[in-house]
Amino acid sequence: MSATRVRTTVAIAENLLRAVDAAVQQGSAASRNEFVALALQNQLAASRRQAIDAAFAEMARDPIYQREALEIADEFGAADWESFRIAESDS
């Protein structure tokens, strides 16, 4: 199922439009529209990654999170060691 498309207008610098046209001619996209849509998708994905990275950075500074992470690691430590030992004995 495809998303509903909405027609819009954007104003961009002439040299940027020429660069988009060149990229389309080189096969980066089938059309200007597709190129712009892909660029927007890539930028949105980069923004989501930045937000996730910022959340992880905040977690790294959170002493409560750090304590909980260590407790979880301790709880699973024995199971991890047992899995490693079994895998090594099967090799």
Secondary structure, DSSP 8 states (H G I E B T S, - for coil): -------------HHHHHHHHHHHHTTS-SSHHHHHHHHHHHHHHHHHHHHHHHHHHHHHT-HHHHHHHHHHHHHHHHHHHHHHHHHHHH-
